[in-house]
């Protein structure tokens, strides 16, 4: 897989048997305009802000392993190789102990069937916690398709572009330099624009030390408490950001419409399930509730594929 000219770093990651690379490619292939991500055959390229510098991350999948490459517009630092390997492992969900979850629940009356149908399911993560958090805010109460379109316009408005041509998802520092009008012009509501700016400034001020939290086991309770202080942040946004940004698998995503739709289909219920019913059903699966939610997302997505016209 080609990358732009410039300092290039690379690492090789062993993949478990049956690794679901399609899940990773699907996450990064949502934007039809390929603003910041481009899926190419058995791999992907993604523009990222790497320690404040434009960079292009390339991940190519092979049998039994993946190769991650990082092309920097700038000078590499001594610890960049280790940081690249850690980021790539997180993005692929390789440290998620899904085998333990599957052994424990594979005989469950309803969930067991999902595990059998979707063995090895992991949750692909974003490159940084800030990307997960800001994406969660962008996607509040709108469809995935609409959120992807807004996300693309936001990335272009931030204007961080790698020499390969891919735009880079803005980090907190770049977003903090923008104003609410620029964010609203990208399609964000006033409330979401103000929330994103508040988050970016909090990260810059050290009130939300996302990188420090990422360095060790995510202190979910502390993260939750800090984020709840930000106007416009609620339980769903926090649990989604914990999952996609930190790999925390025990958030209860019972408020997620797709999770409830998947659970309704799994249980064969004729009536839509409310958030409280979903919360109660998910509760016994702690500390894996968010991973169960990911299985239910897959059920909901599969149902939508079945119902979608063949010409779509």
Backbone as numpy.savetxt, mean C-alpha at the origin, in Angstrom:
# Nx Ny Nz CAx CAy CAz Cx Cy Cz
15.69 -5.64 -17.01 14.85 -4.45 -17.01 15.72 -3.23 -17.01
15.50 -2.33 -17.90 16.36 -1.17 -18.04 16.01 -0.12 -17.01
17.01 0.64 -16.59 16.82 1.77 -15.71 17.57 2.95 -16.28
17.29 4.13 -15.74 17.94 5.32 -16.24 19.41 5.32 -15.87
20.20 6.13 -16.59 21.60 6.27 -16.25 21.74 6.87 -14.86
22.80 6.54 -14.16 23.02 7.08 -12.83 23.42 5.97 -11.89
23.76 6.32 -10.64 24.16 5.31 -9.68 23.09 4.25 -9.52
23.44 2.98 -9.66 22.47 1.90 -9.59 22.83 0.97 -8.44
21.85 0.60 -7.65 22.01 -0.34 -6.57 21.14 -1.55 -6.88
21.51 -2.70 -6.38 20.72 -3.89 -6.66 20.81 -4.86 -5.50
19.76 -5.65 -5.34 19.76 -6.72 -4.35 18.91 -7.87 -4.87
19.19 -9.06 -4.38 18.48 -10.27 -4.78 17.72 -10.78 -3.57
16.43 -11.07 -3.75 15.58 -11.50 -2.65 15.01 -12.88 -2.95
15.21 -13.82 -2.04 14.61 -15.15 -2.19 13.11 -15.04 -1.96
12.34 -15.74 -2.78 10.89 -15.73 -2.68 10.40 -17.10 -2.20
9.38 -17.12 -1.36 8.84 -18.41 -0.92 8.14 -19.12 -2.08
8.01 -20.41 -1.96 7.32 -21.19 -3.00 5.90 -20.66 -3.18
5.49 -20.53 -4.42 4.14 -20.06 -4.70 3.93 -18.59 -4.49
5.01 -17.81 -4.44 4.86 -16.37 -4.22 3.92 -15.77 -5.26
2.99 -14.93 -4.81 1.93 -14.37 -5.66 2.38 -13.03 -6.25
3.23 -13.08 -7.25 3.73 -11.84 -7.83 2.62 -11.04 -8.50
1.56 -11.70 -8.94 0.46 -11.00 -9.60 -0.19 -9.98 -8.67
-0.21 -10.27 -7.36 -0.79 -9.33 -6.41 0.04 -8.04 -6.36
1.35 -8.18 -6.40 2.23 -7.02 -6.38 2.07 -6.21 -7.66
2.05 -6.89 -8.79 1.93 -6.20 -10.07 0.58 -5.50 -10.19
-0.47 -6.12 -9.65 -1.79 -5.50 -9.71 -1.83 -4.20 -8.93
-1.18 -4.17 -7.76 -1.17 -2.95 -6.96 -0.50 -1.81 -7.69
0.58 -2.12 -8.41 1.35 -1.07 -9.07 0.91 -0.84 -10.52
-0.08 -1.57 -10.95 -0.55 -1.40 -12.32 -1.91 -0.75 -12.42
-2.36 -0.09 -11.34 -3.71 0.46 -11.33 -3.86 1.71 -12.19
-2.80 2.49 -12.31 -2.89 3.77 -13.03 -2.69 3.54 -14.52
-3.74 3.71 -15.34 -3.58 3.47 -16.78 -2.64 4.47 -17.45
-2.42 5.61 -16.81 -1.52 6.62 -17.38 -0.07 6.37 -17.00
0.16 5.42 -16.11 1.52 5.05 -15.69 2.32 6.28 -15.25
1.69 7.08 -14.43 2.31 8.32 -13.96 3.59 8.05 -13.18
3.49 7.17 -12.20 4.64 6.90 -11.34 5.01 5.43 -11.27
4.16 4.56 -11.84 4.43 3.12 -11.85 4.17 2.57 -13.24
4.98 1.61 -13.62 4.84 0.98 -14.93 5.09 -0.52 -14.77
4.08 -1.33 -15.08 4.23 -2.77 -15.03 4.66 -3.26 -16.40
5.75 -4.04 -16.42 6.32 -4.53 -17.67 6.56 -6.03 -17.57
5.64 -6.81 -18.13 5.81 -8.26 -18.09 5.88 -8.77 -16.67
7.01 -9.36 -16.32 7.18 -9.95 -14.99 7.88 -8.98 -14.03
7.68 -7.70 -14.21 8.32 -6.74 -13.33 7.63 -5.41 -13.34
8.18 -4.48 -12.60 7.60 -3.15 -12.50 8.71 -2.12 -12.31
8.37 -0.89 -12.66 9.22 0.26 -12.34 8.37 1.27 -11.59
8.97 1.92 -10.61 8.24 2.85 -9.76 9.12 4.05 -9.43
8.61 5.25 -9.67 9.33 6.45 -9.30 9.10 6.76 -7.83
10.17 6.97 -7.09 10.07 7.26 -5.66 11.02 8.40 -5.30
10.69 9.07 -4.22 11.60 10.07 -3.65 12.47 9.35 -2.63
13.70 9.08 -3.01 14.61 8.31 -2.16 15.48 9.26 -1.36
15.13 9.42 -0.09 15.88 10.33 0.77 15.99 11.71 0.14
14.90 12.14 -0.45 14.83 13.47 -1.05 15.31 13.55 -2.48
15.79 12.43 -3.04 16.30 12.43 -4.42 15.39 11.62 -5.32
15.17 12.08 -6.55 14.38 11.27 -7.48 15.09 9.94 -7.75
14.31 8.87 -7.78 14.88 7.55 -8.02 13.85 6.69 -8.74
14.35 5.68 -9.42 13.48 4.71 -10.09 13.78 3.33 -9.52
12.78 2.75 -8.89 12.90 1.40 -8.36 12.39 0.41 -9.40
13.17 -0.60 -9.70 12.75 -1.65 -10.62 12.78 -2.97 -9.86
11.70 -3.75 -9.97 11.64 -5.08 -9.38 11.28 -6.05 -10.48
12.13 -7.05 -10.68 11.86 -8.06 -11.71 11.80 -9.43 -11.05
10.74 -10.17 -11.36 10.51 -11.47 -10.73 11.06 -12.60 -11.58
11.75 -13.52 -10.91 12.26 -14.73 -11.53 11.73 -15.92 -10.74
11.98 -17.10 -11.21 11.57 -18.29 -10.48 12.36 -18.40 -9.18
11.66 -18.27 -8.08 12.30 -18.43 -6.77 12.99 -17.20 -6.21
13.09 -16.14 -6.98 13.72 -14.94 -6.44 13.28 -13.70 -7.23
13.55 -12.54 -6.64 13.30 -11.27 -7.29 14.57 -10.43 -7.20
14.76 -9.56 -8.19 15.89 -8.63 -8.18 15.33 -7.21 -8.11
15.78 -6.46 -7.13 15.39 -5.06 -6.99 16.56 -4.17 -7.35
16.31 -3.20 -8.21 17.34 -2.25 -8.63 16.86 -0.83 -8.36
17.76 0.02 -7.97 17.42 1.41 -7.70 18.38 2.31 -8.47
17.83 3.09 -9.40 18.62 4.07 -10.16 18.38 5.44 -9.56
19.44 6.07 -9.08 19.33 7.34 -8.38 19.73 8.51 -9.28
19.01 9.61 -9.16 19.48 10.87 -9.71 20.25 11.57 -8.60
21.50 11.22 -8.45 22.29 11.76 -7.36 23.29 10.73 -6.89
23.97 11.04 -5.81 25.04 10.20 -5.29 24.50 9.23 -4.25
24.89 7.98 -4.38 24.45 6.96 -3.42 25.18 7.14 -2.10
24.50 6.77 -1.01 25.08 6.82 0.32 25.48 5.41 0.75
26.32 5.33 1.76 26.90 4.05 2.14 25.85 3.02 2.56
24.77 3.48 3.22 23.78 2.53 3.70 22.61 2.35 2.74
22.70 2.90 1.54 21.62 2.75 0.57 21.35 1.29 0.20
22.37 0.45 -0.01 22.08 -0.95 -0.36 21.24 -1.68 0.69
21.57 -1.49 1.96 20.80 -2.14 3.02 19.39 -1.58 3.09
19.27 -0.27 2.89 17.94 0.35 2.92 17.09 -0.13 1.75
17.71 -0.32 0.60 16.99 -0.83 -0.57 16.46 -2.23 -0.30
17.30 -3.10 0.24 16.87 -4.47 0.52 15.71 -4.49 1.52
15.79 -3.65 2.55 14.73 -3.60 3.55 13.42 -3.11 2.93
13.51 -2.08 2.10 12.31 -1.55 1.46 11.69 -2.58 0.52
12.51 -3.26 -0.28 11.99 -4.25 -1.22 11.31 -5.40 -0.48
11.89 -5.84 0.62 11.28 -6.91 1.41 9.91 -6.47 1.93
9.82 -5.25 2.43 8.53 -4.74 2.91 7.52 -4.68 1.79
7.92 -4.13 0.66 6.99 -3.96 -0.45 6.43 -5.30 -0.93
7.22 -6.34 -0.86 6.77 -7.67 -1.30 6.08 -8.45 -0.18
6.07 -7.89 1.03 5.41 -8.57 2.14 6.14 -9.81 2.62
7.46 -9.87 2.40 8.19 -11.09 2.69 8.35 -11.37 4.19
8.17 -10.35 5.02 8.30 -10.56 6.46 6.95 -10.82 7.13
5.91 -10.92 6.35 4.59 -11.24 6.89 4.50 -12.76 7.09
4.26 -13.18 8.31 4.28 -14.60 8.64 2.95 -15.25 8.30
2.64 -15.26 7.01 1.34 -15.77 6.58 1.22 -17.28 6.78
2.35 -17.96 6.81 2.30 -19.41 7.02 1.70 -19.74 8.39
2.06 -18.95 9.40 1.50 -19.17 10.75 0.00 -18.97 10.74
-0.44 -17.92 10.07 -1.86 -17.63 9.96 -2.59 -18.78 9.27
-2.03 -19.28 8.19 -2.71 -20.33 7.42 -2.78 -21.64 8.21
-1.71 -21.96 8.91 -1.74 -23.19 9.72 -2.81 -23.11 10.81
-2.98 -21.93 11.37 -3.92 -21.78 12.48 -5.37 -21.82 12.02
-5.65 -21.28 10.85 -7.04 -21.08 10.46 -7.46 -21.85 9.21
-6.63 -22.76 8.72 -6.97 -23.42 7.46 -8.17 -24.35 7.58
-8.55 -24.73 8.82 -9.70 -25.61 9.00 -10.95 -24.85 9.44
-10.87 -23.52 9.45 -12.05 -22.72 9.84 -13.17 -22.94 8.82
-14.41 -22.97 9.31 -15.55 -23.32 8.46 -15.67 -22.44 7.22
-15.51 -21.12 7.39 -15.61 -20.24 6.22 -14.23 -19.80 5.71
-13.39 -19.33 6.61 -12.10 -18.78 6.19 -11.20 -19.85 5.59
-11.34 -21.08 6.01 -10.50 -22.15 5.49 -10.61 -22.28 3.97
-11.80 -22.07 3.45 -11.98 -22.16 2.00 -11.22 -21.05 1.28
-11.17 -19.87 1.87 -10.42 -18.77 1.26 -8.92 -19.06 1.28
-8.44 -19.58 2.40 -7.02 -19.90 2.50 -6.64 -20.95 1.47
-7.51 -21.94 1.29 -7.23 -22.99 0.31 -7.23 -22.43 -1.11
-8.11 -21.46 -1.36 -8.21 -20.87 -2.71 -7.13 -19.84 -2.97
-6.60 -19.24 -1.91 -5.63 -18.14 -2.05 -4.41 -18.38 -1.17
-3.74 -19.53 -1.31 -2.61 -19.83 -0.42 -1.47 -18.85 -0.63
-0.84 -18.50 0.48 0.31 -17.61 0.39 -0.03 -16.16 0.19
-1.29 -15.77 0.34 -1.67 -14.38 0.11 -0.97 -13.47 1.11
-0.26 -12.49 0.58 0.39 -11.46 1.37 -0.21 -10.12 0.99
0.10 -9.09 1.78 -0.38 -7.75 1.47 0.80 -6.93 0.96
0.86 -6.65 -0.34 1.94 -5.79 -0.84 1.88 -4.43 -0.16
3.03 -3.90 0.17 3.10 -2.64 0.89 3.63 -1.52 -0.01
3.38 -0.31 0.42 3.89 0.86 -0.28 5.38 1.03 0.02
6.02 1.89 -0.76 7.46 2.10 -0.57 7.76 2.74 0.78
6.85 3.60 1.25 7.05 4.30 2.53 5.73 4.38 3.27
5.78 4.51 4.60 4.54 4.72 5.35 3.81 5.99 4.94
4.54 7.04 4.57 3.87 8.28 4.18 3.06 8.07 2.92
3.56 7.27 1.99 2.78 6.98 0.79 1.49 6.27 1.16
1.55 5.29 2.05 0.34 4.58 2.46 -0.65 5.51 3.14
-0.15 6.36 4.02 -1.00 7.25 4.78 -1.67 8.28 3.88
-0.90 8.88 3.00 -1.47 9.90 2.11 -2.40 9.28 1.08
-2.09 8.05 0.65 -3.00 7.35 -0.27 -4.32 7.03 0.42
-4.25 6.63 1.69 -5.47 6.33 2.43 -6.36 7.57 2.54
-5.75 8.72 2.79 -6.53 9.96 2.86 -7.14 10.27 1.49
-6.35 10.13 0.44 -6.85 10.40 -0.91 -8.05 9.52 -1.25
-8.03 8.27 -0.80 -9.07 7.32 -1.16 -10.28 7.31 -0.26
-10.33 8.19 0.73 -11.47 8.21 1.64 -12.78 8.46 0.89
-13.72 7.55 1.04 -15.11 7.72 0.59 -15.26 7.96 -0.91
-14.31 7.51 -1.71 -14.45 7.55 -3.16 -14.01 6.20 -3.72
-14.36 5.93 -4.97 -14.01 4.66 -5.58 -12.50 4.58 -5.81
-12.01 3.35 -5.96 -10.59 3.17 -6.24 -10.21 3.86 -7.55
-11.06 3.74 -8.56 -10.76 4.36 -9.85 -10.61 5.88 -9.71
-11.53 6.50 -8.97 -11.45 7.95 -8.77 -10.21 8.31 -7.96
-9.89 7.51 -6.94 -8.72 7.79 -6.11 -7.43 7.68 -6.92
-7.35 6.70 -7.81 -6.17 6.53 -8.65 -5.99 7.75 -9.55
-7.09 8.27 -10.09 -7.00 9.45 -10.96 -6.51 10.67 -10.18
-7.05 10.86 -8.98 -6.62 12.00 -8.15 -5.15 11.83 -7.76
-4.78 10.60 -7.40 -3.40 10.33 -7.02 -2.45 10.70 -8.14
-2.78 10.34 -9.38 -1.92 10.67 -10.52 -1.76 12.17 -10.70
-2.87 12.90 -10.54 -2.78 14.36 -10.68 -1.97 14.97 -9.55
-2.10 14.42 -8.35 -1.32 14.91 -7.21 0.17 14.70 -7.46
0.53 13.52 -7.95 1.94 13.22 -8.22 2.50 14.19 -9.26
1.74 14.44 -10.30 2.21 15.39 -11.33 2.31 16.80 -10.79
1.35 17.18 -9.95 1.39 18.53 -9.37 2.62 18.72 -8.48
3.02 17.65 -7.78 4.22 17.75 -6.93 5.46 17.96 -7.76
5.49 17.42 -8.98 6.54 17.74 -9.94 7.90 17.13 -9.71
7.99 16.06 -8.94 9.27 15.37 -8.74 9.37 14.29 -9.80
10.33 14.43 -10.71 10.43 13.50 -11.84 11.83 12.93 -11.95
11.90 11.62 -12.15 13.17 10.94 -12.33 13.62 11.07 -13.78
14.90 10.92 -14.01 15.44 11.06 -15.36 14.91 10.00 -16.32
14.32 8.92 -15.80 13.72 7.91 -16.66 12.42 8.38 -17.27
11.87 9.47 -16.73 10.59 9.99 -17.19 9.46 9.73 -16.22
9.61 8.75 -15.34 8.58 8.50 -14.35 8.54 9.62 -13.31
7.32 10.01 -12.94 7.19 10.92 -11.80 7.35 10.13 -10.52
7.69 10.82 -9.45 7.93 10.17 -8.17 6.85 10.56 -7.17
6.38 9.58 -6.42 5.40 9.90 -5.38 6.05 10.86 -4.40
5.41 12.00 -4.11 6.06 13.01 -3.25 6.21 12.54 -1.81
7.34 12.87 -1.22 7.52 12.59 0.20 6.92 13.73 1.01
6.98 13.62 2.33 6.36 14.62 3.20 7.01 15.99 3.00
8.32 16.02 2.79 9.02 17.29 2.62 8.50 18.04 1.40
8.34 17.33 0.29 7.85 17.99 -0.92 6.39 18.42 -0.77
5.58 17.56 -0.20 4.17 17.90 -0.04 3.98 19.10 0.88
4.83 19.21 1.88 4.72 20.32 2.82 5.01 21.67 2.17
5.67 21.67 1.02 5.95 22.93 0.33 4.79 23.37 -0.56
3.80 22.51 -0.74 2.66 22.84 -1.58 1.57 23.51 -0.75
0.61 24.14 -1.43 -0.49 24.77 -0.70 -1.80 24.07 -1.02
-2.81 24.43 -0.27 -4.11 23.77 -0.40 -4.70 23.97 -1.79
-4.48 25.13 -2.39 -5.03 25.38 -3.72 -4.46 24.42 -4.75
-3.16 24.15 -4.66 -2.53 23.23 -5.60 -3.09 21.82 -5.42
-3.32 21.43 -4.18 -3.87 20.10 -3.92 -5.32 20.01 -4.38
-6.07 21.07 -4.19 -7.47 21.07 -4.64 -7.54 21.02 -6.16
-6.59 21.69 -6.83 -6.57 21.66 -8.29 -6.30 20.25 -8.81
-5.65 19.42 -7.98 -5.39 18.03 -8.37 -6.60 17.14 -8.16
-7.65 17.69 -7.53 -8.88 16.93 -7.36 -9.22 16.58 -5.93
-8.41 17.00 -4.98 -8.69 16.72 -3.58 -9.71 17.71 -3.04
-10.57 17.24 -2.14 -11.49 18.15 -1.48 -10.69 19.06 -0.55
-11.33 20.13 -0.10 -10.62 21.03 0.82 -10.21 20.29 2.09
-11.12 19.47 2.60 -10.80 18.74 3.83 -9.63 17.80 3.66
-9.59 17.06 2.55 -8.47 16.14 2.31 -7.17 16.91 2.09
-7.25 18.03 1.38 -6.04 18.84 1.16 -5.47 19.32 2.49
-6.33 19.78 3.36 -5.87 20.27 4.67 -5.31 19.12 5.50
-5.92 17.94 5.41 -5.41 16.79 6.16 -4.04 16.37 5.65
-3.85 16.31 4.33 -2.55 15.93 3.78 -1.47 16.92 4.19
-1.79 18.21 4.15 -0.80 19.21 4.55 -0.48 19.09 6.04
-1.50 18.84 6.85 -1.25 18.66 8.29 -0.35 17.46 8.54
-0.58 16.36 7.82 0.27 15.18 7.97 1.70 15.47 7.55
1.86 16.13 6.38 3.21 16.43 5.89 3.97 17.32 6.87
3.30 18.34 7.39 3.97 19.23 8.34 4.28 18.52 9.65
3.41 17.60 10.07 3.67 16.85 11.30 4.88 15.94 11.14
5.02 15.32 9.96 6.19 14.49 9.70 7.44 15.35 9.70
7.38 16.49 9.04 8.53 17.39 8.97 8.93 17.89 10.36
7.96 18.11 11.23 8.24 18.63 12.57 8.66 17.53 13.54
8.57 16.27 13.13 8.94 15.18 14.02 7.81 14.67 14.90
6.61 15.26 14.75 5.47 14.81 15.55 4.97 13.45 15.09
5.23 13.11 13.82 4.90 11.79 13.28 6.20 11.18 12.74
6.99 10.55 13.60 8.28 9.99 13.17 8.12 8.67 12.43
7.59 8.74 11.22 7.26 7.53 10.48 8.46 6.63 10.26
9.60 7.22 9.90 10.79 6.41 9.64 11.29 5.73 10.90
11.21 6.41 12.04 11.62 5.80 13.30 10.69 4.64 13.65
9.42 4.83 13.44 8.46 3.75 13.72 8.71 2.56 12.81
9.14 2.85 11.59 9.37 1.78 10.63 10.61 0.96 10.98
11.54 1.55 11.70 12.82 0.88 11.99 12.67 -0.32 12.91
11.58 -0.36 13.68 11.38 -1.48 14.59 9.96 -1.99 14.46
9.54 -2.89 15.32 8.14 -3.34 15.30 7.22 -2.14 15.45
6.27 -2.00 14.55 5.41 -0.82 14.54 4.64 -0.69 15.86
4.81 0.44 16.57 4.05 0.66 17.81 2.63 1.10 17.45
1.79 0.13 17.13 0.48 0.43 16.54 -0.35 1.35 17.43
-0.34 1.13 18.73 -1.16 1.95 19.62 -0.69 3.40 19.62
0.63 3.60 19.63 1.16 4.97 19.60 0.85 5.64 18.27
1.04 4.91 17.18 0.75 5.46 15.86 -0.73 5.85 15.78
-1.58 4.98 16.26 -3.02 5.24 16.23 -3.36 6.51 17.03
-2.79 6.63 18.21 -3.08 7.79 19.05 -2.60 9.08 18.42
-1.40 9.07 17.83 -0.88 10.28 17.19 -1.72 10.67 15.98
-2.10 9.70 15.19 -2.85 10.01 13.96 -4.26 10.49 14.27
-4.85 10.00 15.34 -6.20 10.44 15.70 -6.23 11.91 16.09
-5.07 12.48 16.39 -5.00 13.90 16.71 -5.10 14.78 15.47
-4.93 14.19 14.30 -4.96 14.95 13.05 -6.40 14.99 12.52
-6.89 16.16 12.27 -8.25 16.31 11.76 -8.37 15.63 10.39
-9.43 14.85 10.23 -9.64 14.16 8.96 -9.13 12.74 8.94
-8.55 12.29 10.07 -8.03 10.93 10.17 -8.93 10.13 11.10
-9.43 9.01 10.60 -10.29 8.15 11.41 -9.77 6.72 11.44
-10.52 5.83 12.06 -10.05 4.44 12.24 -9.72 3.73 10.93
-10.56 3.88 9.89 -10.27 3.18 8.63 -8.95 3.64 8.04
-8.73 4.95 8.00 -7.50 5.50 7.43 -6.29 4.97 8.20
-6.40 4.93 9.51 -5.28 4.47 10.34 -5.00 2.99 10.09
-6.03 2.16 10.11 -5.81 0.73 9.94 -5.27 0.42 8.55
-5.76 1.15 7.54 -5.25 0.92 6.18 -3.78 1.34 6.10
-3.44 2.49 6.68 -2.06 2.96 6.64 -1.13 2.03 7.42
-1.60 1.52 8.55 -0.80 0.56 9.32 -0.52 -0.69 8.51
-1.52 -1.14 7.75 -1.37 -2.34 6.95 -0.43 -2.11 5.78
-0.72 -1.13 4.95 0.05 -0.90 3.73 1.41 -0.26 4.01
1.51 0.52 5.07 2.75 1.23 5.33 3.71 0.53 6.27
3.15 -0.23 7.23 3.99 -0.86 8.26 3.87 -2.39 8.28
2.97 -2.95 7.47 2.79 -4.40 7.49 2.13 -4.89 8.77
1.37 -4.02 9.43 0.67 -4.40 10.67 -0.59 -5.16 10.27
-0.68 -6.42 10.65 -1.72 -7.30 10.14 -2.93 -7.44 11.06
-3.02 -6.60 12.10 -4.12 -6.77 13.05 -5.07 -5.59 13.10
-5.04 -4.71 12.12 -6.04 -3.64 12.08 -7.39 -4.20 11.68
-8.45 -3.71 12.31 -9.79 -4.21 11.98 -10.42 -3.30 10.93
-10.39 -3.75 9.70 -10.91 -2.94 8.59 -12.40 -3.21 8.36
-13.14 -3.30 9.46 -14.57 -3.62 9.36 -15.37 -2.50 8.71
-14.81 -1.28 8.68 -15.51 -0.18 8.04 -15.32 -0.13 6.54
-14.48 -0.99 6.01 -14.19 -0.99 4.58 -15.34 -1.65 3.81
-15.85 -0.94 2.81 -17.01 -1.44 2.07 -16.67 -2.74 1.35
-15.48 -2.82 0.74 -15.11 -4.04 0.01 -14.94 -5.22 0.96
-14.44 -4.98 2.17 -14.32 -6.05 3.15 -15.71 -6.58 3.51
-16.64 -5.68 3.76 -18.00 -6.10 4.11 -18.68 -6.82 2.94
-18.41 -6.36 1.73 -18.98 -7.02 0.55 -18.41 -8.43 0.40
-17.11 -8.56 0.63 -16.49 -9.88 0.55 -17.01 -10.82 1.63
-17.22 -10.27 2.83 -17.73 -11.09 3.92 -19.17 -11.51 3.64
-19.96 -10.61 3.10 -21.33 -10.95 2.74 -21.36 -12.11 1.75
-20.46 -12.06 0.77 -20.40 -13.14 -0.22 -19.92 -14.43 0.43
-18.93 -14.34 1.30 -18.39 -15.53 1.95 -19.45 -16.23 2.79
-20.26 -15.43 3.51 -21.27 -15.99 4.40 -22.56 -16.34 3.67
-22.65 -15.94 2.40 -23.87 -16.22 1.65 -25.06 -15.45 2.15
-24.82 -14.26 2.66 -25.90 -13.45 3.21 -26.63 -12.70 2.11
-27.95 -12.70 2.16 -28.74 -11.97 1.17 -28.74 -10.48 1.45
-28.47 -10.10 2.69 -28.48 -8.70 3.08 -27.06 -8.19 3.29
-26.87 -6.90 3.00 -25.57 -6.27 3.22 -25.24 -6.27 4.71
-23.97 -6.44 5.01 -23.53 -6.48 6.41 -23.09 -5.10 6.86
-23.45 -4.73 8.07 -23.02 -3.47 8.63 -21.62 -3.57 9.22
-21.05 -2.41 9.55 -19.69 -2.37 10.09 -19.59 -3.11 11.41
-20.61 -3.02 12.25 -20.55 -3.69 13.55 -20.54 -5.20 13.40
-21.35 -5.72 12.48 -21.37 -7.16 12.23 -20.03 -7.64 11.70
-19.42 -6.85 10.81 -18.10 -7.21 10.27 -17.05 -7.18 11.36
-17.12 -6.18 12.24 -16.16 -6.08 13.34 -16.24 -7.32 14.23
-17.45 -7.73 14.56 -17.62 -8.89 15.44 -17.11 -10.16 14.77
-17.32 -10.30 13.46 -16.86 -11.50 12.77 -15.34 -11.54 12.70
-14.71 -10.39 12.51 -13.25 -10.33 12.38 -12.54 -10.50 13.72
-13.17 -10.12 14.80 -12.52 -10.04 16.11 -11.79 -11.32 16.51
-12.36 -12.52 16.35 -11.66 -13.74 16.79 -10.37 -14.03 16.03
-10.15 -13.35 14.90 -8.97 -13.64 14.09 -7.76 -12.77 14.46
-7.90 -11.96 15.52 -6.74 -11.20 16.00 -5.63 -12.19 16.38
-4.37 -11.94 16.02 -3.76 -10.73 15.46 -3.62 -10.72 13.93
-4.59 -11.29 13.24 -4.49 -11.39 11.79 -5.68 -10.71 11.09
-6.38 -9.83 11.76 -7.63 -9.31 11.20 -7.44 -8.60 9.86
-6.37 -7.84 9.72 -6.15 -7.14 8.46 -5.78 -8.12 7.34
-5.12 -9.21 7.67 -4.81 -10.21 6.66 -6.10 -10.92 6.22
-7.00 -11.17 7.17 -8.31 -11.71 6.81 -9.03 -10.73 5.90
-8.94 -9.43 6.21 -9.56 -8.42 5.36 -9.00 -8.47 3.94
-7.71 -8.72 3.82 -7.11 -8.83 2.49 -7.69 -10.02 1.72
-7.93 -11.12 2.41 -8.58 -12.26 1.77 -9.99 -11.89 1.32
-10.69 -11.10 2.14 -12.05 -10.68 1.78 -12.02 -9.69 0.62
-11.00 -8.85 0.55 -10.84 -7.97 -0.62 -10.76 -8.82 -1.88
-10.00 -9.89 -1.80 -9.83 -10.76 -2.97 -11.16 -11.38 -3.37
-11.98 -11.74 -2.38 -13.30 -12.29 -2.67 -14.16 -11.25 -3.37
-14.16 -10.01 -2.84 -14.97 -8.95 -3.45 -14.50 -8.66 -4.86
-13.18 -8.62 -5.07 -12.64 -8.35 -6.40 -13.01 -9.45 -7.37
-12.97 -10.70 -6.90 -13.33 -11.82 -7.75 -14.79 -11.74 -8.16
-15.65 -11.34 -7.23 -17.07 -11.22 -7.54 -17.31 -10.13 -8.58
-16.58 -9.01 -8.47 -16.72 -7.93 -9.44 -16.27 -8.38 -10.82
-15.21 -9.20 -10.88 -14.75 -9.71 -12.17 -15.82 -10.60 -12.82
-16.49 -11.41 -12.00 -17.53 -12.30 -12.53 -18.70 -11.50 -13.08
-19.05 -10.41 -12.36 -20.21 -9.62 -12.73 -19.92 -8.63 -13.85
-18.64 -8.35 -14.13 -18.28 -7.36 -15.11 -18.55 -7.89 -16.52
-19.13 -7.09 -17.41 -19.35 -7.54 -18.80 -18.04 -7.91 -19.47
-18.08 -8.89 -20.35 -16.87 -9.37 -21.02 -16.21 -8.27 -21.84
-16.97 -7.30 -22.29 -16.39 -6.24 -23.12 -15.67 -5.19 -22.30
-15.82 -5.24 -20.96 -15.20 -4.22 -20.13 -13.69 -4.41 -20.05
